[in-house]
């Protein structure tokens, strides 16, 4: 299963960005989709995740500012990021997990998209 991300870029503090991630390939189910981020020298951390039933989970640092949404029919997940702060600067990665058409499990990552928040 392949994931293609888009929507990263540079923005001033207080601004907004919207990330998109589309999954393709031999997909039977997508049980979970989410966004993680990583800065050099630190571990990758959860930003937001969504399961197939619609439940969501957010990292403490983004609660109230970021919103994850899914369009299951399009195998796509979005991350709306508002009130961005310099500390949100990172490479953002999309993740998806589930079952392929042959019922093998997958846990796939996108290539990453840079988000830079700076004045």
Secondary structure, 3 states (H helix, E strand, C coil): CEEEEECCEEECCCCCEEEEEEEECCEEEEEEEEEEEECCCCCCEEEEEEECCCCEEECHHHCCCEEEEEEHHHCEEEEEECCCCHHHCEEEEEEEEEEECCCCEEEEECCCEEEEECC
